């Protein structure tokens, strides 16, 4: 076997068996992550040097309890193993099993073994055997399973070389089926099945009959034969039950001979921890404290690197303007491409910190306890227990929060979580909320303790959470999306997190954002630059028009430049768009200037303040925030002669931004996570209509 033709290896196993740890040990940094065609499930492939002359291409298939699919993830495993012409069809399969839960793991192993593909059983967490009082007769187990068995500890790097050697020698594997289901269930029926499909292993034919709905890879003759075999559905269902019972009987017989646990020699801290962490009261208290730590860390730890990134790119843009001659290319670099890249990179600290915590919770085994704790509550709103983390982390940024929804196994629950996360109040809304609340809410105290402005901000956060839950409740009843209603939860052992696994998780998910959503964000940033930097004939003649407008007014150079920038923006394409939408937004109490800010803030909500600062001829530095407030407070509605930013307009804007999907970055990541434009467009228009109606009602009631 030469380096030119690597061995194709599939890693398969139940969730929480350490399959990902083994994948990381085998492949190191030689990994790439994509999506399976047409679905949003992650596809992880890596390269492993088995020996000097032998290389393996390793695919980490989604975790599954059985080859009989009940979810999108499990269906991927079935399709990969049935279709011999599939690009990922393996030469050899490594089934990863948890040494303490070997009985349940062997059900999956026995099914895969019966497909008669070379199969190796990797018994993971072998370093726990003495602690758990486990004794295994490996030689006898190999004989009983008719397969190579290797003891490993992916976390401790034990047995990895032995496993590599077994993979390299896969051609010597015994591919005989393990379970003779035909004799135990109905010999005559399975004999007829074998006659109809002589080229298939018997169990492969059985899976086509019982599990597969899409027969695109089969001939018309084979399709008709399968339909013939499927006629008696009640009999098929009865045979499936018999198959599972027989497999477990065979597994019990094998383990009786080869596997023994002496609990008296083991220690069990797990039960004591579970009593506290899943307690009906203290469990929620502890989880709330952990979330507070995560929430505060995302804000506190990320603020310094994000400020540094922001300042670095601002200085870079200024340096480009200083060093390069004025012109379109310089403008594109300094005002389009550099801010676009900044808009991608600036999210990296938040993403990395969030997934650092998520990875630690997963690695320690605590995340499974959270799912168990919260699942019953969240299912009332169409989500799962794992939806809690994305919803809470959405208060920092919707982008890493939506990416965190990958931990949700059910597609419908994951989709609903992705769709409702943007309702939670993210940090990008804070600049908008802060300046408008400062304009319209007086600095009064309630009960002599609580500031009225602070309570208003708290109310907006509450509106966000309540809206996400209500939206989830509605979507659960409206969306006609196939989803599994099964609740399978496994409580893995507690363990110290693997630094290597956490590192790979953080790097992998950060890369996915930068190279996935980043391309779309950069493209949109360049489009927005073009719209603000170009315009019709009036834009080209802006300097002449502005001079004639202010010829009788004495302006110092700084004020002249600021007002000219505002005038030129009005004549640009984005200014024309602001004027065009003015009739639509006028019922909300907004003018064309606010319209421009609304359009510009599609890039990111916080752009709203910067756009208004430009329009009102004021810089957007922190030191000038008061000046921005003063200028916004002094802005007069020409029709009423009263301040434009009064209480009804301010509240209308607050409500609009509480509901509106004003974030291209979020739309980009939703597109990537759902692998479709359908769902981000649904978010954009659905939340937009809701925001418009809510803002209209708010303004109408208060005016």
C-alpha positions in Angstrom: 0.0 0.0 0.0 1.7 3.2 -1.1 1.3 6.8 0.0 -0.5 7.5 -3.3 -3.5 5.3 -2.3 -4.4 5.7 1.3 -6.5 3.2 3.2 -10.0 4.5 3.8 -10.9 4.2 7.5 -14.3 5.0 9.0 -14.4 5.7 12.8 -17.9 4.7 14.1 -19.2 4.5 17.7 -21.8 5.5 20.2 -21.8 9.1 21.5 -19.4 9.7 24.4 -17.1 6.7 23.6 -14.1 8.9 22.9 -14.3 8.6 19.1 -13.3 12.2 18.6 -10.4 11.9 20.9 -9.2 8.9 18.9 -9.7 10.8 15.7 -7.5 13.7 17.0 -4.8 11.3 18.2 -4.7 9.5 14.8 -4.8 12.7 12.6 -3.4 15.5 14.7 -3.6 18.8 12.8 -4.0 16.9 9.4 -7.8 17.5 9.5 -10.4 19.3 7.4 -14.0 19.9 8.2 -16.9 20.3 5.7 -20.5 19.2 5.3 -21.9 16.1 3.8 -23.6 16.9 0.4 -27.1 18.4 0.9 -27.1 18.3 4.8 -25.7 20.3 7.6 -23.9 17.5 9.5 -20.2 18.1 9.9 -17.9 15.9 7.9 -14.5 15.4 9.5 -11.7 13.8 7.5 -8.0 13.5 8.5 -4.8 11.9 7.4 -2.8 9.4 9.6 0.6 8.0 8.9 0.2 4.4 10.0 3.8 3.4 9.2 6.6 4.6 7.0 4.9 3.5 3.7 1.3 3.3 4.7 -1.1 6.3 5.0 -4.8 6.3 6.1 -7.6 8.7 5.2 -9.8 8.7 8.3 -13.4 9.9 8.4 -15.0 10.5 11.7 -18.7 9.5 11.2 -21.4 10.9 13.4 -22.0 9.2 16.7 -24.8 6.6 16.6 -26.3 4.0 18.9 -27.4 1.8 16.1 -27.2 1.4 12.3 -31.0 1.7 12.2 -31.3 5.5 11.8 -33.6 7.7 13.9 -31.9 10.9 13.1 -30.1 12.8 10.3 -26.7 11.9 11.8 -27.4 8.2 12.0 -28.7 8.2 8.5 -25.3 9.5 7.3 -23.7 6.4 8.8 -26.2 4.0 7.1 -25.8 5.6 3.7 -22.0 5.7 3.9 -21.8 1.9 4.7 -24.4 0.7 2.3 -23.3 2.4 -0.9 -20.1 0.8 -2.1 -19.7 3.6 -4.7 -19.9 6.3 -2.0 -16.8 8.5 -1.9 -16.3 7.7 1.8 -17.0 4.0 1.6 -14.3 2.5 3.9 -11.8 -0.2 3.3 -11.9 -0.9 7.0 -14.1 0.2 9.9 -12.9 0.9 13.4 -15.8 0.7 15.9 -14.9 2.6 19.1 -16.5 1.2 22.3 -16.4 2.5 25.9 -15.0 -0.3 27.9 -17.5 0.3 30.8 -20.6 0.2 28.5 -19.4 -2.5 26.2 -22.7 -4.4 26.1 -24.6 -1.5 24.5 -21.7 -0.7 22.2 -21.5 -4.2 20.9 -25.0 -4.0 19.4 -23.6 -1.4 16.9 -20.5 -3.5 16.4 -22.5 -6.7 15.6 -24.6 -4.8 13.0 -21.5 -3.4 11.2 -19.7 -6.7 11.4 -22.6 -8.4 9.5 -22.1 -6.0 6.6 -19.0 -8.1 6.0 -16.6 -5.1 5.8 -13.2 -5.5 7.5 -13.9 -4.4 11.1 -11.7 -3.6 14.1 -13.1 -3.2 17.7 -11.2 -0.4 19.6 -12.0 -0.7 23.3 -11.4 2.8 24.6 -10.7 4.0 28.1 -8.6 1.0 28.9 -6.8 3.1 31.6 -10.0 2.9 33.6 -10.0 -0.9 33.8 -8.3 -1.3 37.2 -10.2 1.6 38.7 -13.5 0.1 37.6 -12.6 -3.4 38.5 -12.9 -4.6 34.8 -11.2 -7.8 33.6 -11.3 -8.8 29.9 -10.0 -11.9 28.1 -8.9 -10.2 24.9 -7.9 -13.4 23.0 -11.2 -15.1 23.7 -13.1 -11.9 22.8 -11.3 -11.8 19.4 -12.3 -15.4 18.8 -15.9 -14.9 19.8 -16.3 -11.6 17.8 -14.4 -13.0 14.8 -12.6 -9.7 14.6 -9.4 -7.9 15.7 -9.8 -6.2 19.1 -7.4 -3.6 20.4 -7.3 -2.0 23.9 -6.7 1.7 23.7 -6.9 4.9 25.8 -7.2 7.8 23.4 -6.8 10.3 26.3 -3.6 8.6 27.5 -2.3 7.8 24.0 -2.2 4.1 25.0 -2.6 1.4 22.3 -2.6 3.9 19.4 0.4 2.2 17.7 -1.2 -1.2 18.0 -4.4 0.1 16.5 -2.5 1.7 13.5 -0.8 -1.7 12.9 -4.2 -3.5 13.0 -5.6 -0.9 10.4 -2.6 -1.4 8.2 -3.1 -5.2 8.2 -6.9 -4.9 7.6 -6.7 -7.2 4.6 -6.1 -10.1 6.9 -9.4 -9.4 8.8 -12.1 -12.1 9.1 -15.2 -10.6 7.3 -17.5 -13.5 8.3 -20.9 -12.3 9.7 -21.2 -12.4 13.4 -25.0 -13.0 13.9 -26.8 -15.6 11.9 -30.1 -13.8 12.1 -31.7 -15.8 9.3 -31.7 -19.1 11.2 -33.0 -17.5 14.4 -35.8 -15.5 12.8 -37.2 -17.1 9.6 -34.8 -19.2 7.6 -37.2 -19.6 4.6 -37.8 -15.8 4.3 -34.1 -14.9 4.5 -33.3 -17.7 2.0 -35.6 -16.0 -0.5 -34.0 -12.6 0.3 -30.5 -14.1 -0.4 -31.7 -15.5 -3.7 -33.1 -12.1 -4.8 -29.8 -10.3 -3.9 -27.0 -12.8 -4.4 -24.4 -10.1 -4.7 -25.2 -8.4 -1.4 -24.3 -9.6 2.1 -27.5 -10.8 3.7 -27.6 -8.1 6.3 -27.1 -5.4 3.7 -30.2 -6.7 1.9 -32.1 -6.7 5.2 -31.2 -3.0 5.8 -32.4 -2.0 2.4 -35.7 -3.7 3.2 -36.1 -2.2 6.7 -34.2 1.1 6.8 -33.7 2.7 3.4 -36.3 4.9 1.8 -34.2 6.3 -1.1 -33.2 3.6 -3.6 -31.5 5.9 -6.1 -28.4 3.7 -6.2 -30.3 0.6 -7.1 -31.5 -0.8 -10.4 -35.2 -0.9 -11.3 -35.1 -4.7 -10.9 -33.6 -4.4 -7.4 -36.1 -1.8 -6.4 -39.0 -4.0 -7.4 -37.5 -7.0 -5.5 -37.2 -4.8 -2.4 -40.8 -3.6 -2.7 -41.8 -7.3 -2.9 -39.9 -8.1 0.3 -41.5 -5.2 2.1 -45.1 -6.1 1.4 -45.9 -7.6 4.8 -45.0 -4.6 7.1 -46.2 -6.2 10.3 -44.0 -9.3 9.7 -41.0 -7.0 8.9 -41.6 -5.1 12.2 -41.8 -8.3 14.2 -38.6 -9.6 12.6 -36.8 -6.4 13.5 -37.7 -6.8 17.2 -36.6 -10.4 17.0 -33.3 -9.3 15.5 -32.5 -6.9 18.3 -33.4 -9.5 21.0 -31.2 -12.1 19.3 -28.3 -9.8 19.0 -28.4 -8.9 22.7 -28.7 -12.6 23.6 -25.6 -13.3 21.6 -23.7 -10.4 23.1 -24.7 -11.5 26.6 -23.3 -15.0 25.9 -20.0 -13.6 24.6 -19.6 -11.2 27.5 -20.3 -13.9 30.1 -17.2 -15.7 28.8 -14.9 -12.8 28.2 -15.9 -9.8 30.4 -16.1 -9.4 34.2 -16.6 -6.4 36.5 -15.9 -6.6 40.2 -17.5 -3.4 41.6 -16.0 -3.9 45.0 -12.6 -3.1 43.5 -13.8 0.1 41.9 -14.6 3.5 43.2 -17.8 5.5 42.3 -17.7 9.2 42.7 -20.1 9.6 39.8 -23.2 8.8 41.7 -22.4 11.3 44.5 -21.8 14.1 41.9 -25.0 13.3 40.0 -27.1 13.6 43.1 -25.9 17.2 43.4 -25.6 18.3 39.7 -29.0 16.8 38.7 -30.8 17.8 41.8 -34.3 19.3 41.2 -33.2 22.6 43.0 -29.4 22.7 43.3 -28.9 21.4 39.8 -30.5 24.5 38.4 -28.7 26.8 40.8 -25.3 25.3 39.9 -26.1 25.5 36.2 -27.2 29.2 36.6 -23.9 30.0 38.3 -21.9 28.3 35.5 -23.8 30.3 32.9 -23.1 33.5 34.7 -19.4 32.7 34.7 -19.5 31.9 30.9 -21.6 35.0 30.2 -19.3 37.3 32.1 -16.2 35.7 30.7 -17.4 36.2 27.1 -17.8 39.9 27.8 -14.8 40.4 30.0 -12.2 38.2 28.4 -13.2 39.1 24.9 -13.3 42.9 25.4 -9.6 43.5 25.4 -8.6 41.4 22.3 -11.7 42.8 20.5 -10.7 46.3 21.3 -7.2 45.6 20.2 -8.4 44.1 16.9 -10.8 47.0 16.3 -8.0 49.5 17.0 -5.5 47.6 14.8 -7.8 47.6 11.8 -8.8 51.2 12.3 -5.1 52.2 12.4 -4.4 49.9 9.4 -7.2 51.7 7.4 -5.8 55.1 8.4 -2.2 54.0 7.4 -3.4 52.8 4.0 -5.1 56.2 3.4 -1.9 57.9 4.5 0.6 55.8 2.4 -1.4 55.2 -0.8 -2.5 57.9 -3.2 -6.2 59.0 -3.0 -8.4 57.0 -5.4 -10.9 54.2 -5.8 -8.4 51.4 -4.9 -7.3 53.2 -1.7 -11.0 53.8 -0.8 -11.9 50.2 -1.5 -9.0 48.9 0.7 -9.4 51.4 3.6 -13.3 51.6 3.7 -14.4 48.3 2.2 -12.0 45.4 2.5 -10.2 46.3 5.7 -13.4 47.0 7.7 -14.8 43.8 6.1 -12.0 41.7 7.4 -12.2 43.5 10.7 -15.9 42.5 10.9 -14.9 38.9 10.6 -11.8 38.8 12.8 -13.3 40.8 15.6 -15.7 38.0 16.5 -12.9 35.4 16.9 -12.3 36.1 20.7 -16.0 35.6 21.5 -16.2 32.4 19.4 -13.0 31.0 20.8 -14.0 31.8 24.5 -17.5 30.4 24.1 -16.4 27.1 22.5 -13.6 26.8 25.1 -16.3 26.6 27.8 -18.6 24.4 25.7 -15.7 22.0 25.0 -14.8 21.9 28.7 -18.4 21.1 29.7 -18.6 18.4 27.0 -15.2 16.9 27.9 -16.0 16.7 31.6 -19.3 15.0 31.0 -21.3 17.8 32.6 -23.1 18.9 29.4 -25.1 15.6 29.4 -26.3 16.5 32.9 -27.4 19.9 31.6 -29.4 18.3 28.8 -31.1 16.0 31.2 -31.9 18.9 33.5 -33.3 21.3 30.9 -34.8 19.0 28.3 -38.2 18.7 29.9 -38.6 22.5 30.1 -37.2 23.4 26.7 -39.2 20.8 24.8 -42.4 22.7 25.7 -41.0 25.4 23.4 -39.9 23.1 20.6 -36.2 22.9 21.6 -34.0 20.6 23.6 -32.0 20.9 26.8 -28.9 21.7 24.7 -30.7 24.8 23.4 -30.0 26.6 26.7 -26.3 27.3 26.0 -26.9 28.9 22.6 -29.8 31.1 24.0 -27.7 32.3 26.9 -24.6 32.9 24.9 -26.6 34.8 22.3 -26.6 37.7 24.7 -22.9 38.1 23.8 -23.2 37.4 20.1 -25.6 35.4 18.0 -22.8 34.1 15.7 -21.0 31.8 18.2 -24.4 31.0 19.8 -25.8 29.7 16.5 -22.6 27.7 16.0 -23.0 26.3 19.5 -26.4 24.8 18.4 -24.3 22.1 16.5 -24.4 20.2 19.8 -28.1 19.7 19.4 -28.6 16.3 17.7 -32.3 16.6 16.6 -32.5 18.6 13.3 -35.9 20.2 14.2 -34.8 21.3 17.7 -31.5 22.5 16.3 -33.2 24.5 13.5 -35.7 26.1 15.9 -32.8 27.1 18.2 -30.9 28.7 15.3 -34.0 30.6 14.2 -34.8 32.0 17.6 -31.3 32.8 19.0 -31.3 36.3 17.2 -34.2 37.4 19.4 -31.9 37.4 22.5 -30.3 40.8 23.1 -26.8 40.6 21.8 -23.9 43.0 22.6 -24.3 44.6 19.1 -27.6 46.1 20.2 -26.1 47.8 23.2 -24.7 50.9 21.4 -28.1 51.4 19.9 -30.0 50.9 23.2 -27.5 53.0 25.2 -27.7 56.1 23.1 -31.5 56.0 22.6 -32.2 55.2 26.2 -30.0 58.1 27.2 -32.0 60.4 24.9 -35.6 59.4 25.9 -35.4 58.0 29.4 -34.8 60.4 32.3 -32.1 59.6 34.9 -34.5 58.9 37.7 -34.5 56.3 40.5 -37.2 53.7 41.2 -37.6 53.0 44.9 -34.5 55.1 45.4 -32.3 52.2 44.3 -32.8 51.2 40.7 -32.1 53.5 37.8 -34.9 53.9 35.3 -32.5 53.7 32.4 -31.1 50.5 33.7 -34.5 49.0 34.2 -35.4 49.9 30.6 -32.3 48.0 29.4 -33.2 45.0 31.6 -36.8 45.1 30.1 -35.3 44.9 26.6 -33.2 41.8 27.6 -36.4 40.2 29.1 -38.3 41.0 25.8 -35.5 39.2 23.9 -35.6 36.0 26.0 -39.4 35.9 26.1 -39.6 36.4 22.3 -37.2 33.6 21.7 -39.2 31.2 23.8 -42.5 32.3 22.2 -41.1 32.0 18.7 -39.8 28.5 19.5 -43.3 27.5 20.7 -44.9 28.8 17.5 -42.3 27.4 15.2 -42.6 24.0 16.8 -46.3 23.9 15.7 -45.9 25.6 12.3 -42.7 24.1 10.8 -43.3 20.9 8.9 -39.8 19.6 9.4 -39.0 16.0 10.0 -37.5 15.5 13.4 -37.0 12.7 15.8 -39.0 12.8 19.0 -36.8 10.2 20.7 -35.1 11.2 23.9 -31.9 9.2 24.4 -29.6 10.6 27.0 -26.4 9.0 28.2 -24.6 10.0 31.4 -20.9 9.5 30.6 -18.4 9.3 33.4 -16.9 12.5 34.7 -13.3 13.0 33.6 -10.7 15.7 33.4 -10.9 17.6 30.1 -8.3 16.8 27.4 -6.4 19.9 26.5 -5.7 18.5 23.1 -9.4 17.9 22.4 -10.4 21.3 23.6 -7.7 22.9 21.5 -8.9 21.1 18.3 -12.5 21.9 19.0 -11.8 25.7 19.5 -9.5 25.8 16.4 -11.9 23.8 14.2 -15.0 25.9 15.0 -13.2 29.2 14.8 -11.8 28.2 11.4 -15.4 27.2 10.3 -16.6 30.7 11.0 -13.7 32.6 9.5 -13.6 30.6 6.3 -17.3 29.9 6.0 -19.3 33.0 7.0 -16.3 35.3 6.6 -16.4 35.1 2.8 -20.1 36.3 2.8 -19.4 39.0 5.4 -16.5 40.4 3.4 -18.5 40.4 0.2 -21.4 42.3 1.8 -19.0 44.8 3.4 -17.6 45.6 -0.1 -21.1 46.0 -1.5 -22.0 48.5 1.3 -18.8 50.4 0.7 -19.7 50.7 -3.0 -23.3 51.9 -2.2 -21.9 54.6 0.2 -19.0 55.6 -2.1 -20.9 55.9 -5.4 -24.0 57.4 -6.6 -25.9 58.9 -9.6 -24.9 62.2 -11.3 -25.7 64.3 -8.2 -23.1 62.3 -6.3 -20.4 63.0 -8.9 -21.4 66.7 -8.7 -21.7 66.7 -4.9 -18.9 69.2 -4.3 -20.4 71.7 -6.7 -23.9 71.2 -5.2 -22.6 71.5 -1.7 -20.6 74.7 -2.4 -23.7 76.4 -3.8 -25.6 75.3 -0.8 -23.2 76.8 1.8 -21.7 79.6 -0.2 -23.3 82.2 2.1 -22.4 80.3 5.3 -19.0 80.7 6.9 -17.6 77.3 7.9 -14.2 76.4 9.3 -12.4 73.6 7.4 -13.2 70.8 9.9 -16.9 71.7 10.0 -16.9 72.1 6.2 -15.5 68.6 5.7 -17.9 67.1 8.1 -21.0 68.7 6.6 -19.7 67.8 3.1 -19.3 64.2 4.0 -22.9 64.2 5.3 -24.2 65.9 2.1 -22.3 63.5 -0.1 -23.6 60.5 1.8 -27.1 61.8 1.1 -26.4 61.8 -2.7 -24.9 58.3 -2.7 -26.8 55.2 -3.7 -27.4 54.3 0.0 -28.7 57.9 0.5 -31.1 57.4 -2.4 -32.2 54.2 -0.8 -32.8 56.0 2.4 -35.0 58.6 0.6 -36.8 55.8 -1.3 -37.8 54.0 1.9 -38.8 57.1 3.8 -42.5 56.7 2.9 -42.4 53.2 4.4 -40.7 54.1 7.6 -42.5 57.5 8.1 -45.4 55.8 9.9 -42.8 54.7 12.5 -41.8 58.3 13.1 -38.5 58.0 11.2 -37.0 60.2 8.5 -34.7 59.4 5.6 -31.6 59.9 7.8 -32.8 57.2 10.2 -33.6 55.2 7.0 -30.0 55.3 5.9 -28.9 54.2 9.4 -31.4 51.3 9.2 -30.0 50.2 5.8 -26.4 50.6 6.9 -27.0 48.6 10.1 -27.8 45.5 8.1 -24.1 45.1 8.1 -24.2 45.1 11.9 -26.6 46.7 14.4 -23.9 48.8 16.0 -23.4 50.6 12.6 -26.6 52.5 13.4 -24.8 54.9 15.7 -21.8 55.4 13.4 -24.0 56.1 10.5 -26.1 58.7 12.4 -22.8 60.2 13.6 -21.7 60.7 10.0 -25.1 62.0 8.9 -25.2 64.5 11.7 -21.6 65.5 11.0 -20.1 64.2 14.2 -17.2 61.7 14.6 -17.9 58.3 16.2 -15.2 58.4 18.9 -16.1 57.5 22.4 -15.1 61.0 23.5 -17.8 62.5 21.2 -20.7 60.3 22.4 -22.2 63.3 24.3 -21.9 65.4 21.2 -23.7 62.7 19.2 -26.5 62.7 21.9 -26.7 66.5 21.8 -26.9 66.6 18.0 -29.5 63.8 17.9 -31.4 65.5 20.7 -31.3 68.8 18.8 -32.5 67.2 15.5 -35.9 68.8 14.6 -38.7 67.1 12.7 -39.4 69.6 9.9 -43.1 68.8 9.8 -43.8 69.2 13.5 -41.0 71.6 14.5 -40.4 69.4 17.6 -37.4 67.2 18.4 -37.2 64.2 16.1 -36.0 61.8 18.8 -38.9 62.1 21.2 -40.2 59.4 23.5 -42.5 57.7 20.8 -39.8 57.6 18.2 -37.2 56.4 20.6 -39.4 53.6 22.0 -40.3 52.7 18.4 -36.6 52.3 17.5 -35.9 50.3 20.7 -38.7 47.9 19.9 -37.6 47.7 16.2 -34.1 46.7 17.1 -35.3 44.3 19.8 -37.0 42.2 17.0 -35.3 43.0 13.7 -32.7 40.8 12.1 -30.2 43.6 11.5 -27.0 41.6 11.1 -25.5 40.2 7.9 -23.0 38.2 9.8 -25.7 36.3 11.6 -27.5 35.6 8.3 -24.3 34.4 6.8 -23.7 31.9 9.7 -27.3 30.7 9.6 -26.9 30.0 5.9 -23.7 28.0 6.6 -25.3 26.1 9.5 -28.5 25.2 7.6 -26.8 24.8 4.2 -29.7 26.8 2.7 -30.8 30.4 2.0 -34.4 29.5 2.9 -33.9 29.8 6.7 -31.9 33.0 6.8 -34.4 34.7 4.4 -37.2 33.5 6.6 -35.5 35.1 9.6 -34.8 38.3 7.7 -38.3 38.8 6.5 -40.2 37.2 9.4 -38.3 39.2 12.1 -38.4 42.3 9.9 -42.2 42.2 9.6 -42.5 41.5 13.3 -40.2 44.4 14.1 -42.0 46.8 11.8 -45.5 45.9 13.2 -44.3 46.1 16.8 -42.5 49.5 16.2 -45.6 50.8 14.4 -47.9 49.8 17.2 -45.5 51.3 19.8 -45.3 54.6 17.9 -49.0 54.8 17.2 -49.9 54.1 20.9 -47.4 56.6 22.3 -47.7 59.4 19.9 
